Amino acid sequence: MKKLFYLLFAIIFASCASTTKETQIIILSTNDMHAKIKDYAKVAAYVDKVRSENKNVLLISGGDMFTGNPVIDRHEDKGYPMIEIMNKLGYDYGVFGNHEFDYGQNFLAKRIQQANFPLLCANMKVSEQALINQPEPYVIFNLDGIKICILATVQVENINNKLIPDTYPERVQNIDFFQPVETALEYKYLREKCDLFISLSHDGIHEDSILAQKMPELDIIIGGHSHTLVNGMVVNDVLISQTECYLKYIGKTTITLKGTKIIDKKFEIINVAALQDENEEIKALINKYYEETPLKEVIAKTKVNITGKENIGNLMTDAIVSVLNLDIAFQNSGGIRIDTIREGDISLLTIYELDPFDNQVVLFEMNYDEIFSLLKNSYRKTSKYADLKTAGISYTIKAKNGEVADIEIYDTNGNLLDKNKKYKVGMNAYIAAAYKFDHVDAGKTLNILASDALIEYLKQQKEINPKESDRTKIEKLN
Ligand SMILES: [Zn+2]
């Protein structure tokens, strides 16, 4: 009898204790890594440390693993090193970012296969003709007695009345996408099935705030896409975070539960630059990929530093004019992604960092007026610079009251450009599509990337010594 009493007591005590037991869940998160692997040795050491000190640690990707580092993006098996490193860190879950589609579905299917962690997404419907499988919209799993649900969504935008993520449209063929917030709202019922309800959203901070407003069922939103540093913002009692981009930060969300009830949730931002320790295995792996990349190949030398958008843009456009035998070429400033080409060896890696966009060159036959209409796009009121860098011409924009009053266009001899001639004009596909200008000729896409035209030019030149020159000027009229 006494024994039975003690047994009963023990059972009651144990069940009371279990409902009041405190549990901590730590979620480490990175978003928008964009293949910038260089800091992964530090991130790995930090993840190791947190795992060694805590029982319940999750590591989550907020999307956009790819696009932004030629060592990964131009690896013969596109993106392979990125997933290899993420596997070694032991990521648990990820969401599709819009840039996950950039390599095409063939490579994406291989990367999904390679990853030891599932990529989730609720707002996409994959048809049978697509090369990837339908992802799970969410997961529910048990961690230390706590039921956790992760619901994932990806950013979309309206392109020609079709919702697609921001990537090359042909790369998302045979996949339908839906508005992420509206989709997430259809999953409100998951609240009943879990203790901790997480939205893993690659939708951007604007959409995340709206989601938090409309869906208080969520406990936290781990965000991405807008490259924003969101240091634990609370909207409608939902804790939102985002770690900017390029592995500059790690997000650390700590959830404390009593029994299965959340009693505290907090977010800390970990500055990766301030971390000292490195995981040696990951460091060696990163070094290996930089060592063995064929992009280290030196293609030419420069006798001087080539610094600034103007000088680098001159080189890029000179290359297009020379290699394709054209009269004039244009390069937009936003497409120039490094500040300096350093004196000495120029490698392929430098060129693909300078121009990572894989834009083909488009050829237009244009007259003077059409060129003039394109150059009107070039004036940037706020920053007072001319956006379009040129070869074959130079030009001066005369601005009055923040508007273009006139443009003087000169040929390479410094004479005013002949108004009665037709010119063969080359520009990258981005300018051709994104800038509004008059052109009777529809344009012809040449089968060469702007970056490859530059590579070809540098290989021909072997050594360059470009002079500083100012082909674009802005003059203010009063
Ligand atoms: Zn994105």
Boltz pocket constraint, residues with backbone or C-beta under 6 A from the ligand:
constraints:
  - pocket:
      binder: B
      contacts: [[A, 64], [A, 97], [A, 98], [A, 99], [A, 155], [A, 202], [A, 224], [A, 225], [A, 226]]
      max_distance: 6.0
